[in-house]
Amino acid sequence: MYGSSSIYSSAAVGNAVWLIVSLIIAVVGGILIYFLFLSRKNEGKFTGFVAWLYDVLSFKKMFLETLLKITYLVLAIYITLSSFAMIGSNFIGFLVTLLVGNLVVRIIYEFSLILLIICRNTTEIARNTKKKDE
């Protein structure tokens, strides 16, 4: 019994060392990628996958809108199907869950998408204004 505790402590020390090393590598790597790869002088230089990667890492390409739409559909289907579990025991609860649950989820997701649309439109306005000034 006493010997097994030293195994756990050495594993814990190894994990702690790896966490510290990975943090240092992540910080150094993030700084290097930001200043060497994502600098403005590299904009438009790349093609293919590297250009896509540049757009993703510089947040010119956003995935949140697609992710929100997919999670909304999954959640709406889940609420609809799970509400049917209450149809035999509590018909009013079934209707409330089916109607109000889906309505609340829809409103929350629409507000989230409105924020994204505002962000996209603001970015486009800034881009068009910049082109006119040049």
Secondary structure by P-SEA (a helix, b strand, c coil): caaaaaaaaaaaaaaaaaaaaaaaaaaaaaaaaaacccccccccccccaaaaaaaaaaccccaaaaaaaaaaaaaaaaaaaaaaccccccaaaaaaaaaaaaaaaaaaaaaaaaaaaaaaaaaaaaaaaaaaac
